[in-house]
Each structure stands twice: as structure tokens, then as C-alpha cells.
Amino acid sequence: MVSADTARDVGRSEASMLGIYLNDHLAGATAGTELAHRMARSHGDGEDSGTFRRLAAEIGRDRAALLDIMTALGIKVRRYKVGAAWIGEKAGRLKFNGRLFARSPLSDLEELEMLRLGVEGKAAGWRTLRTLADTDTRLDPARLDELISRARRQADLLEDLRVAAASQVVRAYPS
């Protein structure tokens, strides 16, 4: 038979694991939001500038939705994880792209791939929370379904943009 103390410890342990999990997702959302906004700025007045601005705004709203969910679940934000992700995104800008002082088509391709991976991870997080919503009334299943759908649309859009960027890299590759 399980004692009341053991049951409380198990409950705390599960809440702690969910807190770690959601804080890890928040760190990823922070880096993804920063990357999406930087990509939107780098495309300024380009052909896809409106698309990048809308995508960055959506990704920012998704991060805010995660914060709302964490609040509803009583999970504290671990600021050190958020800070580390912010710094990591900035450090990620210091990579060789084949050009010394300017962006190259390779920059777009790699950033789109990173953002796509982040969106796929975000979708997995929403699906995990959706499973929890079946038993936890603090979560809104319909809202999570909406977030899952939006992540799928974002992933599809990012794949289209990635394919276009890949074709630019291939064209720039010397034969």
C-alpha cells in the first residue's frame, strides 16, 4: 500500500518534471521568437517580408500562450533557462556562412531549418499538453488544438520557404 507521504512525493515529482519540461520548451520558444524576429528584420522589404513578419508575430504569440499555460498550471518560469536560450540565439549568429560581412543564401537556409525544427518541437509540446488536458481542467483542449493546428501551418510554411532557400544555395554552388 502507498502511503500518503509517498503519494505526495510522487505528485510533486511529476509536477517538477512538467515544470522542467515546460521551462525547456519556454527556452526553445524564446530562442525561436528571437530568431523569427531577426529573420523578419533581415528580410526588410524583400519579397517575403510580410510572410516573415506575420510568422514572427505568431511565434511570439505562441510563446505568450505557453507562458499563460505555465501560469494556469502554477509552474514558475526559470529565468536562467530563458536567459541562456536568449544568449544562445545571439551566439548562434556567429557562424560562418561563406561571406564575411553579409548574409548569404546559406544563412537563410540554415535559419529556416533551425526555425522549422523549433516549430516541430513546439508542436510536440502542444500535443503533450493536449494529452494532459484530457484530465486537467486548468487546460483548454480547444485552445491546444488551435495551437497544434497553427504549428502545423507554420511548419508547412517554413518548409516552403526552406525549399526556396535551398534552391538559391544550389544555384550559388559552383558547378
N, C-alpha and C positions, 0 to 999 in steps of 0.2 A: 504494500500500500504506500502511496506517495504522501509525504507529509505536507502540511500547508506551507511550511518554510521552503521546501523543495519546489513546490508549485510556484511560489512567488519568485524564487530564484530563476526558474525556467522562464517565467513570464518576463522578468527583467532582462534576461539574456536574449530572448527573442526580440524585445523592443530595442535592445542595444544593437543587435545585428541589423535590424531595419534602419536604425539611425545611421550606422556606418554606411550601409548600402545607399541610402538616400543622400547622405553627405558626399559620398563618392560621385553620385550622379550630379549633384549640385556643382561639384568641382568641374566635372566634364561640361556641364551646361554653361558655367562661367567661361571656360576656355572657348567653347563653341560660339557663345554670344560675342565674345571679343573678336574671334576670327571672322565671323559673319559680318560684323560691323566694319572691320578693316577691309574685307573684300568689297563691301559696298562702297566704301570710300575710294578704294583703288580703281574701281570701275567708273567713278565720277560721272561723266556724261556719255559713257560708252553705250553701245547698242543694248546691252543687258542691264544697264544701271538701275532701271526701275525694278527689274526682277530681283536683283541683289538687295536693293533697299527693302523691298517687301519681305524677302526671305529673312533678312537680318531682324526686321521688326517682329516677325513671327517667332523666330528663335528666342528673342528677348522675352516675348510673352510666354513662351513655354517655360523659360527659366522662372519667371514670376509665378506661373501656375505650380511649379514644383515647390517653390517657397511657401505658397498658400497651403499646399498639401502637407508639407512638413509642419506648418503651424497647426493645422487641423489635427494632426496626429501627435502633437506635443513633442516634436523632435527638434532639438536645439541645432542651430547652424554652427558648424565647426569652422570658424573664420580662418584658421590656419590652412585648412584644405582649400578653401575658396581663394585665399591669397596665393597659395602655392600654384594653383591652376592658372591664376591671372599672370603670375610671373612666368610660368611655363609657356604660356601662349606667346608672351613677349619674346622669350628666349628662342622660341621656335621660328621666329622671323629671321634669325641669324643663320641662315643656311645657304649653301652655295646653289645658285640657280643657273649658272652658266654666264651670268653677267655681273659685273662688279657693282654698279650703282643703280641699276634699273631692274624693274620686274621683267621676267621673261615668260614666254608661254608655259614653261615648266613650273613657274610659281603658281599660276592659276590651276594647272593640273593637280599638283600636289596638295594645294589648299582645298580644292574641291573634293579630292579623295579623303582628306582628313575630316572635312565637314560632313561628308556622306557617312563615314564611319561613326562620327558622333551622333548623327541623326538616327542611325540604326541602333546604337546603344540606347539612345533616349527612348526609342520605340519599345525596346525590350524592357526598359524600366517602367514605362506606362503599362505594358502588358502584365508585369509582375504586380503592380499596384491594382490593376483591374481584377486580378485573381483575389487579392486581399479584399477588394470592395464587395465581394460576394458575402463576406462575413463581418466586415467592419463598416458600420453605418456612418462613420465620420467621412467616408469616401463616397463620392458621387460617381456611380458606374457610367452614367450617360456622359459626364464630363470627361472621364477617362477614355471612353470610346471615341469621343471627338478628338482628344489629343492623339490617340493611336492613329486615327484617320489622317490627321494633319501631318503627323510624322511620315506616314506612307507617301503622301503627296510631296512632301519636302524631299524625301529620298528619291522619288521619281524625277523631280525637277533637277536635283543635284546630279543625277545620273545623266540626264540630257545635257546639262552644262559641262559635265566631265567628258563626255564623248566629244563634244565640240572642242574642248580644250585639248584633248588627246590628238585630235586631227591637226590642230595647229602645231603641236610638238612634232608630230610625224612629218609634217610639211617642212618644218625648220631643220629636220635632221638631214645632214648632208648624205647624198646618195653615193 
